[in-house]
Amino acid sequence: MISEGLQGVILGGFIAIFSQFLIIKYYGQESTRNLENAIISDVESVETLLRDFSKLHPNPDFVPNVLSIPQPFYTENGIFYNIQGDIQKLKEKNAAIVYKFYINLMIAESERKLIRDQLIQINENPLLITEDITLASTKRMVASVNTASDLIDDIKNFRGKRN
């Protein structure tokens, strides 16, 4: 038989391992909640801009003319650039939504910059760039903003899905 002292050591070991597991699980959940809150806050900071733009341009196939947007859709120092590696900590479905949102936001921003640069070149030398290229970029920009805008509510619902 096992002595009482050895039983106490074994039981104490199990209790220590179990409590360590609970602490790690708690801090993992807390870290995920903090990440979700950061993402939600970031999305809310661009929500009005994206939704207003989507209302003005609901269909990328019918963009009336080249859209020159002076304000960035997303800045180069946005939180996404600091948390990219941490997004994998989210539930798989939530991570997919977040990646899709930010990818579309990055596409929209790169298209906005491309259009801006093309319009500058057109003004300096109208023979350099055709308006077809600029209009194609505008359509892609509108489609990307609309996709990102459609995902905002899904991301904001992360808060309600916690337990």
Residue, then its C-alpha position, 0 to 999 in steps of 0.5 A: m500500500i501507499s503510505e499516507g505521506l506519498q498519497g498526500v504528495i500525489l494528491g498535492g501534485f494533481i491539485a497543483i497541475f489542475s490549478q495550473f491548468l485552470i489558471i492557464k485556461y483563464y488567462g487564455q480566455e482573458s487574452t482572447r477577450n482582450l483581443e476581441n475587444a481591440i478588434i471591435s474597437d478598431v472596426e468601430s473606429v472605421e465603421t462610419l466611414l465604411r458604411d457611409f461609403s457603402k451607402l453612396h456606392p452600393n453596387p461596384d458595377f455601376v460606379p458613375n465615375v472615378l472616385s477620388i477619396p482623400q481620406p484613407f480607409y485604414t491607416e498604416n499604423g492601425i491595430f491590425y498590423n500589431i495583432q496579425g499573429d494573434i488573430q489565430k487565437l480566436k475561434e476559427k469562424n471569428a478569425a476567418i471573419v476578421y481576416k476577411f474584413y481586414i483583407n478587404l480593407m487593405i485592398a480598398e486602401s491600396e486601390r484608393k492609393l492607386i487611384r490617387d496616384q493615377l489621378i495625379q499622373i493624369n493631371e500631370n500628363p493625361l496621355l500616361i494613364t487611361e481612365d479605364i484603369t482608374l475606373a477598374s480600380t474604383k470598382r474594385m475599391v467599392a467592392s472591397v469596402n462593401t464586403a468589409s462593411d457587410l462584415i462589421d456586424d459579424i465582428k461586433n457580435f463577438r461580444g455577444k457570443r462570449n460565455 
